[in-house]
């Protein structure tokens, strides 16, 4: 594991340990911050923080699934994911193409779900995330993911 990545994970964990679960605003200060909110939300089970990353009319596209539209429906996706067991996600190889009010983020990720008494389920993938900036910060307008064979 790269030392820089480990330090970033530790810094994120320390920064948010004392923050109440519901203490989040819509959006993030910079598009790269979305990965930190997703990591923390998955680790702590805070689906509201994750859902707040998405615009009210966002779309979520996953393989072999119908298009999911709207923040509430996307929150439901994360609730079902987290109900399967303790979840973690980590991001790497993050690339951002950003303009004043729009950004395209491409990242690779590894997600793990640990269910009591069962083997850990690991998924590798990559996502292309389209973000827009409003007065409240950067939010995801479209999230398209692709699963990859596990490494």
Secondary structure, DSSP 4 states (H G I P E B T S, - for coil): --HHHHHHHHHHHHHHTTS-TT---SSBSSTTHHHHHHHHHHHHT-HHHHHTTEEEEEEEE-TTSPPEESHHHHHHHHHHHHHTSEEEEEEEEEEEEE-SSEEEEEEEEEEEEE-TTSPPEEEEEEEEEEEEEETTEEEEEEEEEEEE---
